[in-house]
Amino acid sequence: ASGAELHAASSLRDLPPLLADASCVLTGRYHGAVAALACGIPFIALRRGQGDKLDALARSCGCPSETLASLSPEIVFQTEWEGAHAGLLALREQCQEHVLRGEGALREALLHFR
């Protein structure tokens, strides 16, 4: 018994409660990966090709990126998901800091155009 559960979401509103207790998300869709990231949940990208946008997102976040043919149970069950989760939360915090700095710089720049 793997303990894995599969859930399908039909809308964005369905996702937060489904992801609340998830160790990881398996997705072949870019928006599924973004939704997982927004909740701080690591994901396994089922990319279509090397270097596609889903592959690039996974690699930039330190998440596994596989094809359907290369996906193996070892990737799912031997990845240390708690550590990946902590890394994503730290990455999200860094991104939030960058956004806040960027917003501040934009406000300052716009003040000069008045």
N, C-alpha and C positions, 0 to 999 in steps of 0.2 A: 504494500500500500504506500503510495507516494505522498499522500496528503494533499495532492494538487486538486484544485477545484477550477472548473471552467465556468465563466459567466459571460453572457453577451449583454452589451449595453445598446439600447436603441436611441439614447439621447445623452447629451452632456450631463444632464441632471442626474442620470443614473450612476455616473462614475464615482463621485466621492464616497458614497457609502460602500460601493463594491471594492474600492481600492483601499479603504481604511485599514483593513487587516491583511492586505496583500504583501507577500514577500517580494514579488516581482510581477511584471506584466509581460506577456508574450504578445507582440504585435507586428503585423506586417504593414501597418499604416502609420504615416508620419504623425497624424493628429492623435493617434493612440499613444505614441511615444511622448508627445508634448503634454497630453493629459496626465500621463504617469509622472512626468517630470514636475508638473504643476503641483502634484500631490506629494512629491518627494519620494516616489516609488521607483526603484530601478527597473529597467526593462530589458528584454531580449528583442533586438530588432531582427525581423525576418526580411532581410533586404532582397531586392530583386537583382541587384548587381553591385559589384565592388564600386564604391565611390558614389552611389546614389545618395539622395538627401537623407534617407533614413539611416544608411550606413554612416554617413558623415556625422549626423547627430549623435548616434550611439557612440562612435569613437571619441567625439569631443566630450562626452559625459562619462567615459570609462565603462560603458555598458557593452555587453556582448553583441556582436553583429554576425548573424549567420544566414545561410540560405536554408530553405526547407530541407535540401539534401544534406547539408552539413550539420544541422541541428542534432544534438545527441542528448540522451538523458544525463550524461555527465555534466554538460554545460548547465543544465537546469538544476541538478541536485548537488553539484559540488562547488558551485559558486557561493562565495560568502556574502549573502545578500544583506546582512546587517551592516557590514562594512561598506558595501556599495551604497546603502541607504544613507549612512552617515556622510559619505563623500558627496552625494547629491545634495544633501541639506547644506553642506559647506559651500558647494558650488552655487547653489541658489542664493545663499547669503551674499556671496561675492558679486553675483550678477545684480542683486538688488542694490548693493552699494554703488556699483557702476552706473546703474540707472539713476539713482538719486544724485550722484555727482553730475551726470549728464544733464539732468533736469535743471540743476542749479546753474550750470554753465549756460544752458539755453536761456534761462530767465535773465541772467546778467547780459547776455548778448542782445536779447530783445529789448531790454531797457535802453540800450544805446540807439535804437531805431525810432524812438518816440520823438 
